[in-house]
Amino acid sequence: MLRELSVQNLALIEDVRVELTGGFCAWTGETGAGKSLLLGALGLLLGERGSSELLRAGADELKVIGRFECQRPELREAVEAILQETLEDETLILTRRLHRSGKSSAWVNGNPVVLNTLRKLGEVLVDIHGQRESHSLLQPAYQLRLLDSFGKLVSLCEDYQQAAEGFRQLRQRVVTLTEQRHQRQRELSLIRHEREELDQAELRPHELTELAAERERLAHAQSLQRFTAMVASELYDADGAVIDRIGRLEREAESWSEVDPQLQAVAERLSTLSSEIQDVAETCRDLCEGYEGDPDRLAQIEKRLQWIRRLESKYRRSADDLIAYRDTLDSQELALQGEEDEIDHLEAELAERYAKLREIAGKLSKRRAAVAEQLASQTQLHLADLGMPNARLTAQLEPLPWGTDPKLAEIPIMGMDRLEFVLAANPGEPPRPLRKVASGGELSRTLLALKTVLAEHDPVGMLIFDEIDANVGGRLGDVLGKKLAMLGQTHQVLCVTHLPQVASYAESHWTIRKQVMGDRTSTRITCLRQETDRVEELASMLRGESRGDLTRQEAAQMLTSARALALLTT
């Protein structure tokens, strides 16, 4: 529901602010006063493109602000889905600015947004019915949703949509697995080759380090043998070896210890050193005997090292990491083979789900066909009341092509049906889709008839009718007023009208006038809160400047009758 509209610097409008109410609201005024400008401002607020030519002369910026209340839970959910955020309360403030340079900007609750966001919000907040505006009710998909709501088929439609979504996800899984089959086969072949190659290698932890050390020992066996033999000889075996000199020094230290007892400790340390030298000499003898050249073993080690390094280079992993990598190959093969085996199972399940989906869609289609006839017949009655007794409205359900292959079939969002409301406005005329009906008056009345039937099921909270009374006389205006008042019980209805019969049924009434101040003309809008003001406006609409007391009495009676009828229909 639109609670407040503020417009600044739009053509004749300098600064206008209007607070709206719920129910049926009427805007009246002479031609050219600015009624269409106010509706144009609302269009800008809801995402229509604007031009700098719309700016009032001398102004640099045009600004439109609208304060909406999202009282219906389904409306609030739709708004939050568009904004992708949770509203703090029911209030939604839209702002649109247009600069003289042509630059345009938009905000929602103080946050900048792109123009398309305003456009999407407009689709759920307001339904505008006029010759220039687009109508959600003219879109086949929207018509189908309303038909489901009218026929209490929402639950069945949700069952279909849930089944369709599950089917799409399963089909995508099958498609993905099928498209990846060639790659999967290559990966399986590679895994099996790598596993065989690494198994043949029989790698051991730290093997590369151990082999490198052994190779060094074999390569320097003779030098190591010479060195250890020399150490054993110099320390123990040769004449004048280190062990002999240490022994002599030990004996001398013991003899001199009689003179200085402190030398006894020196003798003991020399004895210990002599034992250590003897042990080192024996170790070197043993090592010397173990150092033997083995060309065959050296060649074998070189070959093994080359093989391991080639594997490291090929796999870009160290030898120890290759051992860990080998352990992962079995699980990789199992996972890939599982995907390969899964395709056959999923294809069978896909066929079963496709058959079940078609079954649900068929059931929904049959129910829709019955409901569509009811909707058309009820709308037909309202068309007769609205001065179109010879018009014929038909709700045409056309089957959408599905195909027989579950992998290729198009799965429509709303089922296997496409709904189109078709109108033959006059005898002898061919029926045409509503969106192609040329007459603005006929279209508006047809939409009003549909809106009246669908009032309880239409989620859009605000309806705007512009030129709905085009080429309509007083008697039919009375009927239009009644229909709009009925809609006002479930929606906020704003109607721009030239007929007093229509305006008399409004719960709230505003008049739009031009005023001249100095050398400038501007538009003002005034809420007619007093009974006398409403009577005077209705009288002016009836007789213009020639209105008199009799006209005012007629206007007062018109207002009283409309109110009495409104009480009866409440």
SESELUM-606622 format. One record per residue (C-alpha): x negated, y, z negated; residue in three letters. Coordinates in steps of 0.2 Angstrom, whole numbers, padded with zeros to 4 digits, always signed. Example, Ala and Ser with C-alpha at 12.3 -4.5 7.8 and 13.67 -1.06 7.14 Angstrom:
// residues 2
-0062-0022-0039ALA
-0068-0005-0036SER
END
This chain:
// residues 570
+0000+0000+0000MET
-0006+0017+0005LEU
-0005+0028-0011ARG
-0014+0044-0005GLU
-0020+0051+0012LEU
-0031+0066+0013SER
-0036+0075+0030VAL
-0047+0089+0033GLN
-0051+0098+0049ASN
-0042+0087+0062LEU
-0035+0098+0076ALA
-0021+0109+0068LEU
-0024+0101+0051ILE
-0035+0111+0040GLU
-0033+0103+0023ASP
-0018+0091+0020VAL
-0015+0079+0006ARG
+0000+0068+0004VAL
+0004+0056-0010GLU
+0015+0041-0003LEU
+0027+0030-0013THR
+0032+0012-0010GLY
+0047+0007+0000GLY
+0054+0016+0016PHE
+0046+0033+0019CYS
+0051+0044+0033ALA
+0041+0058+0041TRP
+0051+0071+0051THR
+0047+0087+0060GLY
+0048+0096+0076GLU
+0039+0090+0091THR
+0021+0096+0091GLY
+0021+0099+0072ALA
+0007+0086+0069GLY
+0016+0070+0065LYS
+0005+0061+0078SER
-0010+0069+0071LEU
-0007+0062+0054LEU
-0005+0045+0062LEU
-0021+0048+0072GLY
-0030+0052+0056ALA
-0024+0035+0048LEU
-0031+0027+0064GLY
-0048+0035+0062LEU
-0048+0029+0044LEU
-0044+0011+0050LEU
-0058+0010+0062GLY
-0053+0019+0078GLU
-0066+0028+0088ARG
-0066+0047+0087GLY
-0072+0061+0097SER
-0079+0078+0091SER
-0065+0086+0102GLU
-0054+0081+0087LEU
-0062+0093+0075LEU
-0053+0109+0071ARG
-0060+0125+0079ALA
-0074+0132+0069GLY
-0076+0117+0058ALA
-0092+0106+0058ASP
-0085+0090+0050GLU
-0068+0080+0050LEU
-0065+0070+0035LYS
-0051+0057+0031VAL
-0049+0048+0014ILE
-0036+0035+0011GLY
-0033+0027-0006ARG
-0025+0010-0005PHE
-0018-0002-0018GLU
-0021-0021-0016CYS
-0007-0027-0027GLN
-0004-0044-0018ARG
-0016-0057-0022PRO
-0017-0064-0004GLU
-0021-0046+0002LEU
-0034-0043-0012ARG
-0042-0060-0007GLU
-0043-0055+0012ALA
-0051-0038+0007VAL
-0064-0046-0004GLU
-0068-0059+0010ALA
-0071-0044+0022ILE
-0082-0034+0010LEU
-0090-0050+0003GLN
-0089-0043-0014GLU
-0076-0043-0029THR
-0065-0028-0031LEU
-0066-0021-0049GLU
-0048-0016-0048ASP
-0033-0015-0036GLU
-0040+0002-0029THR
-0048+0003-0012LEU
-0054+0020-0006ILE
-0058+0022+0013LEU
-0068+0037+0019THR
-0071+0042+0037ARG
-0082+0057+0043ARG
-0084+0064+0060LEU
-0097+0077+0063HIS
-0097+0090+0077ARG
-0113+0082+0084SER
-0103+0066+0087GLY
-0111+0057+0072LYS
-0098+0046+0063SER
-0099+0038+0046SER
-0088+0027+0035ALA
-0087+0022+0017TRP
-0078+0009+0006VAL
-0077+0013-0012ASN
-0092+0024-0010GLY
-0103+0012-0001ASN
-0108+0015+0017PRO
-0101+0002+0029VAL
-0101+0000+0048VAL
-0086+0005+0058LEU
-0081-0013+0062ASN
-0078-0016+0043THR
-0065-0002+0043LEU
-0057-0010+0058ARG
-0056-0027+0050LYS
-0049-0020+0034LEU
-0036-0011+0045GLY
-0030-0027+0052GLU
-0025-0033+0034VAL
-0020-0017+0026LEU
-0009-0009+0039VAL
+0002-0014+0054ASP
+0005+0001+0066ILE
+0019+0000+0079HIS
+0019+0013+0092GLY
+0015+0015+0111GLN
-0004+0018+0108ARG
-0008+0006+0094GLU
-0012-0012+0094SER
-0001-0024+0084HIS
-0006-0039+0074SER
+0011-0047+0078LEU
+0007-0046+0096LEU
-0008-0058+0094GLN
-0003-0077+0097PRO
-0014-0083+0083ALA
-0006-0071+0071TYR
+0011-0076+0077GLN
+0007-0094+0074LEU
+0002-0091+0056ARG
+0018-0081+0053LEU
+0028-0096+0061LEU
+0020-0108+0049ASP
+0024-0097+0034SER
+0042-0094+0040PHE
+0044-0113+0042GLY
+0035-0117+0025LYS
+0022-0127+0035LEU
+0007-0119+0027VAL
+0003-0134+0017SER
+0003-0145+0032LEU
-0007-0133+0042CYS
-0020-0133+0028GLU
-0020-0152+0029ASP
-0024-0151+0047TYR
-0038-0137+0045GLN
-0046-0148+0031GLN
-0046-0163+0042ALA
-0052-0153+0057ALA
-0067-0146+0046GLU
-0072-0163+0040GLY
-0071-0169+0058PHE
-0082-0155+0065ARG
-0095-0158+0051GLN
-0095-0177+0055LEU
-0096-0173+0074ARG
-0110-0161+0071GLN
-0120-0175+0062ARG
-0117-0187+0076VAL
-0122-0175+0089VAL
-0138-0170+0079THR
-0143-0188+0076LEU
-0140-0192+0095THR
-0150-0177+0101GLU
-0164-0182+0089GLN
-0164-0200+0095ARG
-0179-0199+0107HIS
-0189-0189+0095GLN
-0184-0201+0081ARG
-0190-0216+0092GLN
-0207-0207+0095ARG
-0209-0204+0077GLU
-0205-0222+0073LEU
-0218-0228+0085SER
-0231-0216+0079LEU
-0228-0221+0060ILE
-0230-0240+0065ARG
-0246-0236+0074HIS
-0253-0226+0060GLU
-0248-0239+0047ARG
-0257-0253+0057GLU
-0272-0243+0060GLU
-0274-0238+0041LEU
-0271-0256+0036ASP
-0285-0262+0047GLN
-0296-0249+0039ALA
-0294-0256+0022GLU
-0299-0239+0014LEU
-0304-0240-0005ARG
-0304-0225-0017PRO
-0321-0215-0017HIS
-0328-0227-0003GLU
-0335-0213+0007LEU
-0346-0207-0008THR
-0352-0224-0012GLU
-0357-0228+0006LEU
-0366-0212+0008ALA
-0376-0216-0007ALA
-0380-0233-0002GLU
-0385-0227+0015ARG
-0398-0215+0008GLU
-0406-0229-0003ARG
-0408-0240+0012LEU
-0415-0227+0023ALA
-0428-0223+0010HIS
-0432-0240+0004ALA
-0450-0240+0008GLN
-0454-0223+0000SER
-0444-0228-0015LEU
-0454-0244-0017GLN
-0470-0235-0016ARG
-0465-0222-0028PHE
-0459-0234-0041THR
-0475-0245-0039ALA
-0486-0230-0041MET
-0476-0225-0057VAL
-0478-0242-0065ALA
-0497-0243-0060SER
-0501-0225-0067GLU
-0491-0228-0083LEU
-0496-0246-0087TYR
-0505-0257-0074ASP
-0520-0248-0068ALA
-0537-0246-0077ASP
-0536-0230-0087GLY
-0517-0230-0087ALA
-0508-0218-0097VAL
-0503-0231-0109ILE
-0522-0235-0113ASP
-0525-0216-0116ARG
-0510-0215-0128ILE
-0516-0230-0137GLY
-0533-0223-0140ARG
-0526-0206-0146LEU
-0515-0216-0158GLU
-0529-0225-0166ARG
-0539-0209-0168GLU
-0525-0200-0176ALA
-0523-0214-0189GLU
-0541-0213-0193SER
-0541-0194-0196TRP
-0525-0196-0206SER
-0536-0200-0221GLU
-0543-0183-0220VAL
-0526-0174-0216ASP
-0511-0185-0220PRO
-0501-0174-0208GLN
-0509-0183-0193LEU
-0500-0199-0199GLN
-0484-0191-0191ALA
-0493-0188-0175VAL
-0499-0206-0174ALA
-0481-0212-0177GLU
-0475-0201-0163ARG
-0489-0207-0151LEU
-0484-0225-0155SER
-0466-0221-0150THR
-0471-0212-0134LEU
-0482-0228-0130SER
-0466-0239-0131SER
-0456-0227-0120GLU
-0470-0227-0107ILE
-0470-0246-0107GLN
-0451-0246-0105ASP
-0452-0234-0090VAL
-0466-0244-0082ALA
-0455-0260-0083GLU
-0440-0251-0076THR
-0450-0245-0061CYS
-0457-0263-0058ARG
-0439-0269-0058ASP
-0433-0255-0046LEU
-0448-0258-0035CYS
-0444-0276-0033GLU
-0426-0272-0028GLY
-0430-0259-0015TYR
-0430-0269+0002GLU
-0426-0263+0019GLY
-0410-0270+0027ASP
-0408-0264+0045PRO
-0392-0274+0047ASP
-0384-0267+0032ARG
-0389-0250+0036LEU
-0381-0251+0053ALA
-0365-0258+0046GLN
-0364-0244+0034ILE
-0367-0231+0048GLU
-0353-0239+0058LYS
-0341-0239+0043ARG
-0345-0221+0039LEU
-0342-0216+0057GLN
-0325-0225+0057TRP
-0319-0217+0041ILE
-0325-0199+0047ARG
-0315-0202+0064ARG
-0300-0206+0054LEU
-0302-0191+0043GLU
-0304-0180+0059SER
-0289-0188+0068LYS
-0277-0186+0053TYR
-0285-0171+0046ARG
-0285-0178+0029ARG
-0299-0184+0017SER
-0302-0203+0015ALA
-0294-0203-0002ASP
-0279-0193+0005ASP
-0277-0206+0019LEU
-0274-0219+0006ILE
-0260-0209-0002ALA
-0253-0205+0016TYR
-0252-0223+0020ARG
-0241-0226+0005ASP
-0228-0214+0012THR
-0227-0222+0029LEU
-0215-0236+0023ASP
-0202-0224+0016SER
-0203-0213+0032GLN
-0200-0228+0043GLU
-0185-0233+0032LEU
-0177-0216+0032ALA
-0179-0214+0051LEU
-0173-0232+0054GLN
-0158-0228+0043GLY
-0153-0213+0054GLU
-0154-0224+0069GLU
-0143-0237+0061ASP
-0131-0224+0055GLU
-0126-0218+0072ILE
-0116-0233+0077ASP
-0107-0232+0060HIS
-0103-0213+0062LEU
-0097-0215+0080GLU
-0084-0227+0074ALA
-0079-0216+0059GLU
-0078-0201+0071LEU
-0066-0210+0082ALA
-0055-0215+0067GLU
-0055-0197+0061ARG
-0051-0190+0078TYR
-0035-0201+0079ALA
-0030-0196+0062LYS
-0032-0178+0066LEU
-0022-0179+0082ARG
-0008-0188+0071GLU
-0008-0173+0059ILE
-0008-0160+0073ALA
+0006-0169+0082GLY
+0017-0169+0066LYS
+0013-0151+0064LEU
+0018-0147+0082SER
+0035-0156+0080LYS
+0039-0146+0065ARG
+0034-0130+0073ARG
+0045-0133+0088ALA
+0060-0134+0077ALA
+0055-0119+0067VAL
+0052-0109+0082ALA
+0070-0111+0088GLU
+0076-0105+0071GLN
+0065-0090+0071LEU
+0070-0085+0089ALA
+0088-0087+0085SER
+0088-0077+0069GLN
+0078-0063+0078THR
+0090-0063+0092GLN
+0104-0058+0080LEU
+0094-0043+0074HIS
+0090-0038+0092LEU
+0109-0037+0096ALA
+0111-0025+0081ASP
+0097-0014+0087LEU
+0105-0011+0104GLY
+0098-0025+0114MET
+0112-0037+0115PRO
+0107-0044+0132ASN
+0089-0046+0127ALA
+0082-0064+0126ARG
+0068-0068+0114LEU
+0060-0085+0116THR
+0046-0093+0105ALA
+0036-0103+0117GLN
+0024-0117+0110LEU
+0012-0123+0123GLU
+0001-0138+0120PRO
-0018-0134+0120LEU
-0029-0147+0129PRO
-0039-0158+0118TRP
-0047-0172+0129GLY
-0050-0190+0124THR
-0068-0190+0120ASP
-0070-0186+0101PRO
-0088-0180+0105LYS
-0082-0167+0118LEU
-0065-0162+0113ALA
-0061-0144+0108GLU
-0053-0144+0091ILE
-0042-0128+0089PRO
-0042-0119+0072ILE
-0023-0119+0071MET
-0018-0136+0078GLY
-0013-0141+0096MET
-0001-0127+0099ASP
-0002-0110+0106ARG
+0013-0098+0102LEU
+0019-0084+0112GLU
+0034-0073+0109PHE
+0042-0070+0126VAL
+0055-0056+0129LEU
+0067-0053+0143ALA
+0073-0036+0138ALA
+0087-0034+0151ASN
+0097-0046+0162PRO
+0088-0051+0178GLY
+0071-0046+0171GLU
+0058-0060+0170PRO
+0053-0065+0152PRO
+0036-0057+0147ARG
+0025-0059+0132PRO
+0028-0046+0119LEU
+0010-0039+0122ARG
+0015-0035+0140LYS
+0031-0027+0137VAL
+0030-0009+0145ALA
+0044+0000+0135SER
+0038+0007+0118GLY
+0055+0008+0112GLY
+0060-0010+0116GLU
+0044-0016+0109LEU
+0046-0007+0093SER
+0064-0013+0091ARG
+0059-0031+0095THR
+0044-0030+0082LEU
+0056-0023+0069LEU
+0068-0037+0072ALA
+0054-0050+0070LEU
+0047-0040+0055LYS
+0064-0041+0047THR
+0066-0060+0049VAL
+0047-0063+0043LEU
+0047-0049+0030ALA
+0044-0062+0015GLU
+0030-0070+0025HIS
+0020-0056+0032ASP
+0004-0053+0022PRO
+0002-0035+0028VAL
+0008-0024+0015GLY
+0011-0008+0025MET
+0021-0006+0041LEU
+0020+0010+0052ILE
+0033+0013+0065PHE
+0030+0027+0078ASP
+0043+0031+0091GLU
+0054+0017+0086ILE
+0070+0028+0089ASP
+0064+0033+0107ALA
+0080+0033+0118ASN
+0091+0028+0104VAL
+0107+0036+0099GLY
+0115+0040+0083GLY
+0125+0024+0081ARG
+0110+0013+0084LEU
+0099+0025+0073GLY
+0110+0020+0058ASP
+0106+0002+0062VAL
+0088+0006+0063LEU
+0088+0014+0046GLY
+0097-0001+0038LYS
+0083-0013+0045LYS
+0069-0001+0039LEU
+0077+0000+0022ALA
+0078-0019+0021MET
+0060-0020+0026LEU
+0056-0007+0013GLY
+0061-0019-0001GLN
+0046-0030+0003THR
+0034-0018+0012HIS
+0028+0000+0011GLN
+0037+0006+0027VAL
+0032+0023+0035LEU
+0042+0029+0050CYS
+0040+0044+0060VAL
+0058+0048+0067THR
+0068+0061+0075HIS
+0085+0053+0070LEU
+0093+0059+0054PRO
+0103+0043+0054GLN
+0086+0034+0051VAL
+0078+0047+0039ALA
+0094+0046+0028SER
+0090+0028+0023TYR
+0072+0033+0017ALA
+0068+0031-0001GLU
+0055+0046+0001SER
+0056+0059+0014HIS
+0042+0071+0020TRP
+0044+0085+0033THR
+0029+0091+0044ILE
+0029+0109+0050ARG
+0017+0121+0059LYS
+0013+0137+0050GLN
+0004+0153+0056VAL
-0007+0162+0044MET
-0016+0177+0052GLY
-0022+0171+0069ASP
-0023+0153+0064ARG
-0010+0139+0065THR
-0011+0124+0054SER
+0000+0109+0050THR
+0007+0106+0032ARG
+0017+0091+0025ILE
+0030+0093+0011THR
+0038+0080+0001CYS
+0057+0084+0000LEU
+0060+0080-0019ARG
+0076+0090-0021GLN
+0093+0084-0014GLU
+0096+0101-0006THR
+0080+0100+0003ASP
+0084+0083+0011ARG
+0101+0089+0015VAL
+0094+0104+0024GLU
+0081+0094+0034GLU
+0094+0081+0039LEU
+0106+0095+0044ALA
+0092+0103+0054SER
+0089+0087+0063MET
+0107+0086+0067LEU
+0111+0103+0074ARG
+0094+0113+0073GLY
+0096+0132+0071GLU
+0115+0131+0074SER
+0118+0121+0058ARG
+0131+0127+0046GLY
+0140+0121+0031ASP
+0150+0108+0040LEU
+0133+0101+0046THR
+0126+0101+0029ARG
+0142+0092+0023GLN
+0139+0079+0036GLU
+0121+0077+0031ALA
+0125+0075+0013ALA
+0138+0062+0017GLN
+0126+0053+0028MET
+0113+0053+0014LEU
+0127+0047+0001THR
+0132+0033+0013SER
+0114+0027+0016ALA
+0111+0027-0003ARG
+0127+0017-0006ALA
+0123+0004+0007LEU
+0105+0003+0000ALA
+0112-0001-0017LEU
+0123-0015-0010LEU
+0108-0023-0001THR
+0096-0022-0015THR
END
